[in-house]
Amino acid sequence: MKSMNVALNKLIPIAEELLDLDVPYNGIVSAGFPSEAFNYTEEGIDFNKLLVKRRETTFCLIAGGDCLSGDGITEGDLLVIDKLEEPHDNSILVFSIDGEFTLKRLKYGVGFVELIPSNPKYESIILREGEELRRWGVLKYVIKKF
């Protein structure tokens, strides 16, 4: 959990002013058989509007570690987190457990909450009623660099 704690000291805030910027959107590209997807252009995409629902409660972190590698989240990925978003069962969240921060998938149980990694080399964290767990924010997007 130590790498997440270091990352939280380096929060990347959303800019004070979000400018409109439309990037051309050409539709869907087939990841299997070739298609004629690039024969037309649709309305552009504004990444600010797509990624940021609430500027005041949205921030970014850089992923550290590999506990969610089974979900495709790897070290160095840019994580877009919303502190106000309501989590649901199976959401991926940033949690604080006794002052330590971690990124895990949420699973509700009867009388307990389970924080699940997607990398089999890590074990789930099971918290029972009375143990301190603080939800810090819900993962909304992962941005990867290839």
Stockholm file with secondary structure:
# STOCKHOLM 1.0

chainA/1-146         MKSMNVALNKLIPIAEELLDLDVPYNGIVSAGFPSEAFNYTEEGIDFNKLLVKRRETTFCLIAGGDCLSGDGITEGDLLVIDKLEEPHDNSILVFSIDGEFTLKRLKYGVGFVELIPSNPKYESIILREGEELRRWGVLKYVIKKF
#=GR chainA/1-146 SS CHHHHHHHTTCEECCSSCCCCEEEECCCCCSSSCCCGGGCCEEEEEHHHHHCSCGGGEEEEECCSSTTGGGTCCTTCEEEEESSSCCCTTCEEEEEETTEEEEEEEEEETTEEEEECSSTTSCCEEEETTSCEEEEEEEEEEECCC
#=GC SS_cons         CHHHHHHHTTCEECCSSCCCCEEEECCCCCSSSCCCGGGCCEEEEEHHHHHCSCGGGEEEEECCSSTTGGGTCCTTCEEEEESSSCCCTTCEEEEEETTEEEEEEEEEETTEEEEECSSTTSCCEEEETTSCEEEEEEEEEEECCC
//
